[in-house]
């Protein structure tokens, strides 16, 4: 059993080295981390708009995934139209209504992870609210840092390659038929 375990560990070590070094001279992409944070804002007669934005210097990819819009305590039985102002694929600003909420017939709307790229502005186009918008702020970061362990593995593999003798061309023998 010890021999089988040793063989399995050797295989896994080789697999992790292949992933770190790449296959066929190609590097495997850097590790990706994804963080998710709760998002929420409220639109009302006092606060008719809210803008969600991130710092421009940030190299991470940000996504705002909306899950629900709902009328909260104190809402009147009137039409509350919520619109999203964002940029399209041509980077032009567009405004799109995403919900028309009314206390007596549709007090909430599930958006099922409706994803938007910041900056995004939410506006209460009509009605007095209050309307609560909830979702998740997702941050995807690609790490360009190479850990010390990976650097030492690369150095070891380079040393192993240097220890191998080069292959010399075969010598032709004369005088043999």
ABEGO torsion letter per residue (X at the ends): XAAAAAAAAAAAAAAAAAAAAEBGGBBBBBBBBBBBBBBBBBBBAABABBBBBBBAABABBBBBBBABBBBBBGBBBBBBBBBBBBBBAAGBBBBBBABBBBAAABABBBAGGBBBBOBBBBBBABEAOBBBBBEBBBBBBBBABBBAAAAAAAAAAAAAAAABBBBBBBBBBBGBX
